C-alpha cells in the first residue's frame, strides 16, 4: 500500500477539523453520543476526501510528458553509387572457373 502524500494528509486533516466544527455548531448537540456520531462522520468524510485526492504521477511518466514529442531529425542516408565493373574481369573469372576440370572420386 503506498504512503499517503502531503496533499492527502492536509486535505484529510482539514476536512475532519472543519467538518467536525461545522456539524457541532449546526447541530448544537450536548450529548456524548451526538458528539461521537459527529466525530465518526467527520473522520469518514476526511478519509473519503483524502482518498479522492489525485495520486502524483510517476517520475518516468512526468518526464515523458515534460519532454516534447518531436520527431528525431532524419539521419541522412548514404547514397549508393553503382560501382563500375570491368567486363573483362568478370568474364575472366567465369571462364577460369569453368576451365578447371572437375575431379571426381574414382571408385575402387
TIMI-872824 format. One record per residue (C-alpha): x, y, z; residue number from 0; residue in three letters. Coordinates in pm, 1 decimal, decimal comma. Layout:
<<X; Y; Z>; NUM; "Ala">
...
This chain:
<<0,0; 0,0; 0,0>; 0; "Unk">
<<151,1; 335,1; -98,9>; 1; "Unk">
<<219,6; 600,8; 159,8>; 2; "Unk">
<<-17,5; 898,3; 175,1>; 3; "Unk">
<<115,1; 1215,1; 17,6>; 4; "Unk">
<<137,5; 1550,4; 193,0>; 5; "Unk">
<<-164,0; 1675,2; -2,6>; 6; "Unk">
<<-372,5; 1377,3; 107,8>; 7; "Unk">
<<-278,7; 1430,9; 472,5>; 8; "Unk">
<<-350,3; 1803,3; 455,2>; 9; "Unk">
<<-686,5; 1773,5; 277,5>; 10; "Unk">
<<-799,0; 1489,7; 502,8>; 11; "Unk">
<<-699,3; 1672,6; 823,2>; 12; "Unk">
<<-862,2; 2000,0; 723,4>; 13; "Unk">
<<-1179,0; 1816,7; 625,0>; 14; "Unk">
<<-1200,2; 1637,1; 958,9>; 15; "Unk">
<<-1137,8; 1952,8; 1162,6>; 16; "Unk">
<<-1367,4; 2186,2; 972,5>; 17; "Unk">
<<-1648,1; 1936,6; 917,1>; 18; "Unk">
<<-1645,7; 1843,4; 1287,9>; 19; "Unk">
<<-1657,5; 2208,1; 1387,6>; 20; "Unk">
<<-1935,4; 2287,0; 1137,0>; 21; "Unk">
<<-2151,6; 1986,1; 1235,2>; 22; "Unk">
<<-2110,8; 2057,1; 1607,6>; 23; "Unk">
<<-2208,7; 2421,2; 1562,1>; 24; "Unk">
<<-2503,4; 2340,1; 1334,9>; 25; "Unk">
<<-2641,9; 2051,6; 1540,2>; 26; "Unk">
<<-2589,9; 2221,9; 1880,4>; 27; "Unk">
<<-2571,4; 1879,0; 2045,4>; 28; "Unk">
<<-2463,7; 1838,1; 2407,9>; 29; "Unk">
<<-2481,3; 1460,6; 2444,9>; 30; "Unk">
<<-2178,9; 1235,7; 2425,8>; 31; "Unk">
<<-2349,8; 1010,1; 2174,5>; 32; "Unk">
<<-2420,8; 1301,5; 1937,0>; 33; "Unk">
<<-2059,1; 1420,1; 1957,5>; 34; "Unk">
<<-1932,9; 1065,8; 1889,8>; 35; "Unk">
<<-2158,8; 1032,1; 1584,8>; 36; "Unk">
<<-2041,5; 1368,7; 1450,8>; 37; "Unk">
<<-1675,6; 1276,8; 1511,0>; 38; "Unk">
<<-1715,8; 944,3; 1328,1>; 39; "Unk">
<<-1893,7; 1113,5; 1038,3>; 40; "Unk">
<<-1617,4; 1374,6; 1015,8>; 41; "Unk">
<<-1348,6; 1103,1; 1017,5>; 42; "Unk">
<<-1528,9; 913,9; 741,2>; 43; "Unk">
<<-1563,0; 1232,6; 538,3>; 44; "Unk">
<<-1193,0; 1313,6; 590,1>; 45; "Unk">
<<-1096,0; 963,9; 476,7>; 46; "Unk">
<<-1313,1; 996,0; 167,8>; 47; "Unk">
<<-1159,4; 1332,7; 79,7>; 48; "Unk">
<<-803,2; 1211,4; 129,9>; 49; "Unk">
<<-860,8; 905,9; -89,9>; 50; "Unk">
<<-1007,8; 1110,0; -374,7>; 51; "Unk">
<<-707,0; 1343,3; -399,1>; 52; "Unk">
<<-531,5; 1251,1; -725,0>; 53; "Unk">
<<-213,9; 1047,2; -685,6>; 54; "Unk">
<<106,1; 1201,1; -819,1>; 55; "Unk">
<<232,4; 1054,3; -1142,7>; 56; "Unk">
<<549,0; 850,2; -1151,3>; 57; "Unk">
<<871,8; 1025,7; -1239,7>; 58; "Unk">
<<901,3; 836,4; -1566,3>; 59; "Unk">
<<553,0; 943,5; -1677,0>; 60; "Unk">
<<620,1; 1303,1; -1572,9>; 61; "Unk">
<<949,7; 1310,2; -1760,7>; 62; "Unk">
<<785,9; 1162,3; -2069,3>; 63; "Unk">
<<515,3; 1428,3; -2066,0>; 64; "Unk">
<<760,5; 1709,8; -1997,0>; 65; "Unk">
<<978,3; 1620,4; -2293,9>; 66; "Unk">
<<825,5; 1746,0; -2615,6>; 67; "Unk">
<<729,6; 1472,4; -2852,5>; 68; "Unk">
<<928,0; 1586,0; -3153,9>; 69; "Unk">
<<1036,4; 1363,9; -3433,9>; 70; "Unk">
<<1401,3; 1276,2; -3433,0>; 71; "Unk">
<<1592,8; 1451,2; -3706,0>; 72; "Unk">
<<1630,1; 1230,2; -4005,8>; 73; "Unk">
<<1975,8; 1086,1; -4040,9>; 74; "Unk">
<<2090,1; 1135,8; -4396,9>; 75; "Unk">
<<2133,8; 801,7; -4566,2>; 76; "Unk">
<<2441,2; 741,2; -4773,9>; 77; "Unk">
<<2353,6; 720,8; -5136,9>; 78; "Unk">
<<2457,9; 401,4; -5302,0>; 79; "Unk">
<<2664,1; 470,0; -5605,7>; 80; "Unk">
<<2691,5; 185,9; -5854,2>; 81; "Unk">
<<3047,7; 66,3; -5885,8>; 82; "Unk">
<<3157,4; 17,6; -6245,0>; 83; "Unk">
<<3258,1; -341,9; -6311,8>; 84; "Unk">
<<3505,2; -431,8; -6583,6>; 85; "Unk">
<<3361,6; -692,5; -6809,1>; 86; "Unk">
<<3698,7; -843,1; -6874,9>; 87; "Unk">
<<3749,4; -919,3; -6505,9>; 88; "Unk">
<<3409,5; -1082,3; -6468,2>; 89; "Unk">
<<3435,8; -1285,5; -6785,9>; 90; "Unk">
<<3791,7; -1394,5; -6699,7>; 91; "Unk">
<<3676,6; -1512,9; -6358,6>; 92; "Unk">
<<3388,4; -1706,6; -6509,0>; 93; "Unk">
<<3596,8; -1862,0; -6782,3>; 94; "Unk">
<<3879,0; -1957,5; -6546,9>; 95; "Unk">
<<3634,8; -2124,9; -6312,0>; 96; "Unk">
<<3485,7; -2328,6; -6590,5>; 97; "Unk">
<<3826,4; -2411,0; -6739,2>; 98; "Unk">
<<3934,3; -2620,7; -6443,2>; 99; "Unk">
<<3843,1; -2982,4; -6478,9>; 100; "Unk">
<<3611,3; -3133,4; -6225,1>; 101; "Unk">
<<3781,6; -3407,6; -6033,8>; 102; "Unk">
<<3558,6; -3687,8; -5929,6>; 103; "Unk">
<<3634,6; -3968,0; -5692,8>; 104; "Unk">
<<3729,0; -4285,8; -5850,1>; 105; "Unk">
<<3552,8; -4586,3; -5713,5>; 106; "Unk">
<<3783,8; -4872,7; -5612,2>; 107; "Unk">
